[in-house]
């Protein structure tokens, strides 16, 4: 590292004479959640080549750098792992789809014939973003799911339904705070409780939901017990 001062300020002049410069080249773009701005923004993905400069003129290559992600709004650079975080729009869609899938799983486990369970599920799904969802639509979807998989309604959570739950919840779980994961499981539990105590099939479905949300078995049991307590 060059010193910033020296005898007769010679080192200071050397710093001014010598330096480095990075030339950035765009290699992609898109939309991302910018942690600097705190919202969805456009970005460019950049790779760079560094060079030593003499009197501001590039003279010797110093190697490649990057890639980095540059926000189009604040111009800050971030590591490419920032793209792993979903945009606000994408996160909302993931959460909406997760609530819908969870509601169907609980209904398929035993509540599809109960009007109170259907009403509870429809309320949750509408609040998540499917504003036009009705009880009849959910009942029809559960019946179609059973016909498609050959699963008996009210039976244990089958492999196909477990796969659907994991497909909906696995990408979402890392981006939910613990309280958010707990809230989603509690919501599912209250749908199951809308028509009475948990059935074995409902407990099986709720355990699968908890596992997909990376909630440990002890915490799943604690939350299922808490859901039975009136708030």
C-alpha positions in Angstrom: 0.0 0.0 0.0 1.3 3.4 -0.9 1.8 5.8 2.1 -0.2 9.0 2.0 2.6 11.2 3.3 6.3 11.3 3.1 9.3 13.6 3.2 8.6 16.8 1.3 5.1 15.3 0.4 6.7 13.1 -2.3 4.6 10.1 -1.3 1.4 12.2 -1.5 2.4 13.2 -5.1 3.0 9.6 -5.9 -0.5 8.7 -4.8 -1.9 11.3 -7.1 0.2 10.0 -10.0 -0.7 6.4 -9.5 -4.1 4.8 -9.0 -6.5 2.2 -10.2 -9.6 2.4 -12.3 -12.3 -0.1 -13.0 -14.1 -0.3 -16.3 -17.5 -1.9 -15.9 -19.4 -3.8 -18.6 -23.1 -4.6 -18.4 -23.9 -8.3 -18.8 -27.6 -8.4 -17.8 -30.4 -6.5 -16.2 -33.7 -6.9 -14.4 -35.7 -6.0 -11.3 -34.5 -6.7 -7.8 -35.2 -5.6 -4.2 -32.6 -2.9 -3.4 -31.4 -3.0 0.2 -30.1 0.5 -0.2 -33.4 2.0 -1.4 -35.6 -0.4 0.5 -37.8 -1.2 -2.4 -38.0 -2.8 -5.9 -35.7 -1.2 -8.4 -34.1 -1.9 -11.8 -30.6 -3.2 -11.8 -27.7 -3.9 -14.1 -25.3 -6.8 -13.6 -21.8 -5.7 -14.2 -18.4 -7.3 -14.6 -15.3 -5.2 -14.4 -11.6 -5.0 -15.4 -9.2 -3.1 -13.1 -6.2 -1.2 -14.4 -3.4 0.7 -12.8 -3.4 4.3 -13.9 -0.6 6.8 -14.3 -1.7 10.5 -14.4 -5.3 9.2 -14.8 -4.4 7.1 -17.9 -4.9 3.3 -17.7 -1.6 1.6 -18.3 -1.4 -1.9 -16.8 -4.2 -4.5 -16.3 -4.8 -5.6 -12.7 -7.3 -8.3 -13.3 -11.0 -8.9 -13.4 -13.4 -7.9 -10.6 -17.1 -8.5 -10.0 -19.6 -9.4 -11.0 -21.7 -6.9 -9.1 -25.3 -5.6 -9.1 -25.8 -1.9 -9.6 -29.0 -0.3 -8.6 -30.4 2.0 -11.3 -31.7 4.4 -8.7 -29.1 4.8 -6.0 -26.1 3.5 -8.1 -24.8 1.4 -5.2 -23.1 -1.9 -5.9 -24.0 -5.1 -4.2 -22.9 -8.7 -4.4 -24.9 -11.0 -6.7 -26.4 -12.8 -3.8 -28.8 -9.8 -3.4 -30.7 -11.3 -6.4 -31.7 -14.2 -4.2 -34.1 -12.0 -2.3 -37.4 -11.8 -4.0 -38.9 -8.5 -5.1 -41.7 -7.1 -3.1 -44.1 -8.0 -5.9 -42.7 -11.6 -6.1 -42.8 -12.0 -2.4 -46.4 -11.0 -2.2 -47.3 -13.5 -4.9 -45.3 -16.3 -3.2 -47.1 -15.6 0.1 -50.5 -15.5 -1.6 -49.9 -18.8 -3.3 -48.6 -20.4 -0.1 -51.8 -19.4 1.8 -53.9 -20.8 -1.0 -52.0 -24.1 -1.1 -52.0 -24.5 2.7 -55.7 -23.8 2.9 -56.4 -26.5 0.2 -54.2 -29.0 2.1 -56.1 -28.5 5.3 -59.5 -28.7 3.6 -58.4 -31.9 1.8 -57.5 -33.4 5.2 -61.0 -33.1 6.4 -62.7 -29.8 6.1 -64.0 -29.7 2.6 -67.5 -30.8 3.6 -67.7 -28.3 6.5 -69.1 -24.9 5.7 -67.4 -23.3 8.6 -64.0 -24.6 7.6 -64.6 -23.5 4.0 -65.5 -20.0 5.2 -62.4 -19.8 7.4 -60.2 -20.9 4.5 -61.8 -18.5 2.0 -61.4 -15.6 4.4 -57.7 -16.4 4.8 -57.2 -16.8 1.0 -59.0 -13.6 0.2 -56.9 -11.7 2.8 -53.7 -13.1 1.2 -54.6 -11.6 -2.2 -57.1 -13.8 -4.0 -59.9 -11.3 -3.5 -62.5 -13.2 -5.6 -62.0 -16.5 -3.8 -65.3 -18.2 -2.7 -66.1 -21.2 -0.5 -67.5 -23.0 -3.5 -64.4 -22.5 -5.5 -62.2 -24.0 -2.8 -64.6 -27.0 -2.4 -64.4 -27.6 -6.1 -60.6 -27.4 -6.1 -60.3 -29.8 -3.2 -62.6 -32.3 -5.1 -60.6 -31.9 -8.3 -57.4 -32.4 -6.3 -58.7 -35.6 -4.8 -59.9 -36.9 -8.2 -56.6 -36.0 -9.8 -54.5 -37.8 -7.2 -56.8 -40.6 -6.3 -56.6 -39.5 -2.7 -59.5 -40.1 -0.3 -60.7 -36.8 1.3 -60.0 -36.9 5.0 -57.1 -39.3 4.6 -53.4 -38.7 5.5 -51.4 -36.1 3.6 -50.4 -38.0 0.5 -47.1 -37.7 -1.4 -48.5 -35.5 -4.2 -50.0 -33.0 -1.7 -46.8 -33.0 0.3 -44.9 -32.2 -2.8 -47.2 -29.3 -3.6 -46.8 -27.9 -0.1 -43.0 -28.1 -0.3 -43.1 -26.5 -3.8 -45.1 -23.6 -2.4 -43.4 -23.2 1.0 -39.7 -24.1 0.4 -38.9 -21.0 -1.6 -40.8 -18.8 0.8 -39.6 -20.0 4.1 -36.1 -18.5 4.0 -37.6 -15.1 3.5 -40.1 -15.3 6.3 -39.2 -14.2 9.8 -39.9 -16.8 12.5 -43.0 -15.0 13.5 -44.2 -15.0 9.9 -43.7 -18.8 9.6 -45.5 -19.3 12.9 -48.4 -17.1 11.7 -48.8 -19.1 8.5 -49.0 -22.4 10.5 -51.4 -20.8 13.0 -53.6 -19.7 10.1 -53.7 -23.3 8.8 -54.5 -24.6 12.3 -57.4 -22.3 12.7 -58.9 -23.5 9.4 -58.6 -27.0 10.7 -60.2 -26.1 14.0 -63.1 -24.2 12.4 -65.3 -27.4 12.4 -64.0 -29.0 15.6 -60.9 -30.6 17.1 -58.0 -31.7 14.9 -58.5 -35.0 13.1 -55.5 -37.3 12.7 -55.4 -36.4 9.0 -55.4 -32.6 9.8 -52.6 -33.1 12.3 -50.6 -34.9 9.6 -51.2 -32.1 7.1 -50.3 -29.5 9.7 -47.1 -31.3 10.5 -46.2 -31.4 6.8 -46.9 -27.7 6.6 -44.7 -27.0 9.6 -41.8 -29.1 8.2 -42.0 -27.2 4.9 -41.8 -24.0 6.9 -38.7 -25.3 8.7 -40.5 -25.3 12.1 -39.3 -28.0 14.4 -41.7 -30.6 15.6 -41.8 -29.3 19.2 -42.7 -25.8 18.0 -45.3 -27.3 15.6 -47.0 -29.0 18.6 -46.8 -25.8 20.7 -48.4 -23.7 17.9 -51.1 -26.3 17.3 -51.9 -26.1 21.0 -51.9 -22.3 21.0 -54.3 -22.2 18.1 -56.9 -23.9 20.3 -56.7 -21.1 22.8 -59.1 -18.2 22.0 -57.2 -15.0 21.4 
